[in-house]
Amino acid sequence: MSAGAGSADRDDARLLAEIALGVRSVEAVFLPGLVLRWISPSIEALTGHSPADCAAAADPFELLVYDDDRAFCRQMAREVEAGGPPQDFELRLLARDGSVVWVATHLRRRSGEGGGLRLSAEHIQARKEAENALLETVAALRRAQALREHYLTRSNDERQRLSALLDLIRLGILFIDQDGRVLYHNRAMLEIWRFPPDTRFVGSRDAVLKEQVGRVVADPQAYHAHIERTVRARTPVSDEYEFHFADGRVVTDRSAVVKGGDDDRRIGRLWIYEDVTEARRTATRLLELAERDELTGLYNRRRFHEELARMLADAARHGTELGLLSFDLDGFKPVNDSFGHQAGDEVLARLAVELGRTVRRNETLFRIGGDEFALLVPNGAAEGLLELAHRLVHTVGALRFSFGGYETGVTASVGIARFPANATDGEALVAAADEALYRSKSAGRNRATVSARGGGESARMAPSNPDEPASRKD
């Protein structure tokens, strides 16, 4: 890796550290053997244990995970580390003061040579408390029904208190009876659906609600079909369903059949709505930061290796070719040395824009680090790749930059490798492209070279002048 790549990685690390300070969820990285490598500062706000406490603990699971959940958490972590699928589950964290905090945990195996695990934990204490409150509410309502004649006045007061409680939580609640009439909805339900705060659906038929809903969701037909399937299936508890509003918000719903008395009869269905827009945006932004180069906006080295593995698998499965163009900039270091790193950043950012216009939709451009780039080309035949390399070399060489009254420019040296002609796996394909890139530089730079590995064909060099015949070198 070049010095520029190391600097970029350090910048990325600092940026992610700054982001971690503002993220309320907990993020942690474990090395192989479940050794804690890093944990986000948010762990202290959640449990009272600082990141230093966690790092110093002989067993972070012993320090952080509630006794009853500890063995299960370790088991899930070992299974994911051993190559099992990602795991999502809820568990309780043990705070410094002895209290318990509920979190939704996501375990993913880290990609790359180092391996290990990545753990994300979202604070769901409020949701758990709301669920418990809701269960208590339903139980209280059943008791009130059984004793309604004797405790009529008390039950009315209880309903007022429960209504006030449910109006305070951020989950939208809607209850519809077996006859399709709305019996209850809280204030959060109106807020999530953007209905006026004085709207009263109680007593209305579900058809009235259905008509109102169709005006605000992005795909009314799909959402109505979801409602019909859920009600018709008569499952006790439905799976979480995610849908979008016309204004771009993302909401999930779940529902449960409510039974009354001891005769197992159904009295209706309870719906719970949660606005997860910000959570989804945060997750998307974190993903972009993890796989995008901050300066150029291009995919980074991590995403390159992921896409290389995926495209190689697709090409092998369908019997097609995959092309890799590896290139770096000639004369970039003098720009940095003469005009400063800000000038170098300007060159890279502008090149990313211009190269993005050169490549086609199915081709993916990456910044590997420093002034190193890569381009993956599905169905990349030799002649097409050479022609594409000509365009890249011409695009880079045609750009001019002005710094402090001085005009300058850079050129590109390109190495071309193909699957399966030059290599049959990702590491070998990268090595073949690097070998061809080295040949381009040795031959005078500002040109493209096709790898000679694999089938024994000669390397073909494309000079910077497209009118000059391509030379051959064994």
PyMOL commands that set and color helices and strands:
alter all, ss='L'
color gray80, all
select helices_A, chain A and resi 3-22+42-47+51-56+60-64+67-81+125-146+152-168+187-192+206-213+220-233+277-291+301-318+332-339+341-358+382-398+426-442
alter helices_A, ss='H'
color red, helices_A
select strands_A, chain A and resi 26-31+35-39+87-94+100-109+117-123+172-177+182-185+241-244+250-260+265-275+322-330+364-369+372-378+401-403+406-408+411-419+448-450+459-462+471-473
alter strands_A, ss='S'
color yellow, strands_A
deselect
rebuild
show_as cartoon
